[in-house]
Amino acid sequence: MSDIFLKKLRNIIRFDAIVSIIFGALILFWPTHSASVVAALIGLAFIAIGISHIASVFDRKNEDGWARVGNLVIGAVYFIAGVFTFINLYAATTYLFIIVGLLVGMTWILEGIIEFGSLKYYTQKGWAMFSAFISIIGGIALLFAPLLSAIFLWQLLGASLLVLGIIKLLHFFAWKR
């Protein structure tokens, strides 16, 4: 490999390490504020999506009336959801965590059911059954306590980012220049 490519790769690893450490530390040490920032970014995205849908109503003159009305309604819903995010950012953050907790819980339950359904394809069924069982139990736990579970997952994400960022930084310093 060329020296230029290796130098760029090393710089990418450094950048990735620094970003991971910063985001991991923010999530771990300021979980509420960092979650509120994420909710605010989602609110901004909803406002932008809403504006683009509403603007498309006036831009697409070839579409029939129902398509334009549909775009207008969807745009209004997105825009209003984005505005409501900023009316009470704390509540929006809480609801975001609850929704994420519920969706992850349902996903884990479905993954466990699918894994149980595909046991005939595994040579080692014991580990597959264990994995499916753990997935279903974890999913049920998330459904019964979605907010607490999502907060735990948020903290786990922060810890993972911080640890991986430190490992990447060590990798960067261990790499020959």
Secondary structure, DSSP 8 states (H G I E B T S, - for coil): --HHHHHHHHHHHHHHHHHHHHHHHHHHHSHHHHHHHHHHHHHHHHHHHHHHHHHHHHH--SS-HHHHHHHHHHHHHHHHHHHHHHHSHHHHHHHHHHHHHHHHHHHHHHHHHHHHHTGGG-S-HHHHHHHHHHHHHHHHHHHHSHHHHHHHHHHHHHHHHHHHHHHHHHHHHHS--
